Amino acid sequence: MAIEKDNIFLINFGKNLKKLRQEKGISQAQLAFEANIEISQISRIERGLINTTIANVKLLSKILEVPITRLFEFDE
């Protein structure tokens, strides 16, 4: 049950990241370039396939110019 909840959390986090990125008019490629990470990693984060590091979360929030907490504002 805990693993299922973790997966749902990662999927919701990824959907929220994608929504925020699109609202800012930033492509996955641009976000990956600015974060200095592979575009495939951005894609996997947005699809909830991987659990990114907290350091990446901080960096993504800075690039998107949103508070870190905004990345976690979604229903679980």
C-alpha positions as CSV (number, residue, x, y, z in Angstrom):
1,M,0.0,0.0,0.0
2,A,2.8,2.5,0.9
3,I,4.5,1.8,-2.5
4,E,1.3,2.5,-4.3
5,K,0.9,5.8,-2.4
6,D,4.5,6.7,-3.3
7,N,3.8,6.1,-7.0
8,I,0.6,8.2,-6.9
9,F,2.6,11.0,-5.2
10,L,5.3,10.9,-7.9
11,I,2.7,10.9,-10.7
12,N,0.9,13.9,-9.1
13,F,4.2,15.7,-8.5
14,G,5.2,15.2,-12.1
15,K,1.8,16.4,-13.5
16,N,2.1,19.5,-11.4
17,L,5.7,20.1,-12.5
18,K,4.5,19.8,-16.1
19,K,1.6,22.1,-15.6
20,L,3.8,24.8,-14.0
21,R,6.4,24.4,-16.7
22,Q,3.8,24.8,-19.4
23,E,2.3,27.8,-17.7
24,K,5.7,29.5,-17.8
25,G,6.0,28.6,-21.5
26,I,9.1,26.6,-21.0
27,S,9.8,23.4,-23.0
28,Q,11.2,20.3,-21.5
29,A,14.4,20.9,-23.5
30,Q,14.8,24.4,-22.1
31,L,14.2,23.2,-18.6
32,A,16.7,20.4,-19.0
33,F,19.3,22.8,-20.4
34,E,18.9,25.3,-17.6
35,A,18.9,22.6,-14.9
36,N,21.9,20.9,-16.6
37,I,20.1,17.5,-16.6
38,E,19.1,15.2,-19.4
39,I,15.8,15.9,-21.1
40,S,14.9,12.3,-20.6
41,Q,15.1,12.8,-16.9
42,I,12.7,15.8,-17.0
43,S,10.4,13.5,-19.0
44,R,10.6,10.7,-16.5
45,I,10.0,13.1,-13.6
46,E,6.9,14.6,-15.3
47,R,5.6,11.1,-15.9
48,G,6.2,10.0,-12.3
49,L,8.6,7.3,-13.3
50,I,11.5,8.5,-11.1
51,N,11.9,10.0,-7.7
52,T,14.1,13.1,-8.3
53,T,16.4,14.5,-5.6
54,I,15.5,17.4,-3.4
55,A,18.4,19.3,-4.9
56,N,16.7,19.0,-8.3
57,V,13.4,20.1,-6.8
58,K,15.1,23.2,-5.4
59,L,16.7,23.9,-8.8
60,L,13.5,23.3,-10.8
61,S,11.6,25.7,-8.5
62,K,14.3,28.4,-9.0
63,I,14.2,28.0,-12.8
64,L,10.4,28.1,-12.9
65,E,10.5,31.0,-10.5
66,V,8.0,29.5,-8.0
67,P,8.4,28.7,-4.4
68,I,9.4,25.1,-3.7
69,T,6.1,24.5,-1.9
70,R,4.3,25.3,-5.1
71,L,5.7,22.1,-6.7
72,F,3.9,20.2,-4.0
73,E,0.5,21.8,-4.2
74,F,-1.6,19.0,-5.6
75,D,-4.2,16.5,-4.3
76,E,-2.7,13.2,-3.3
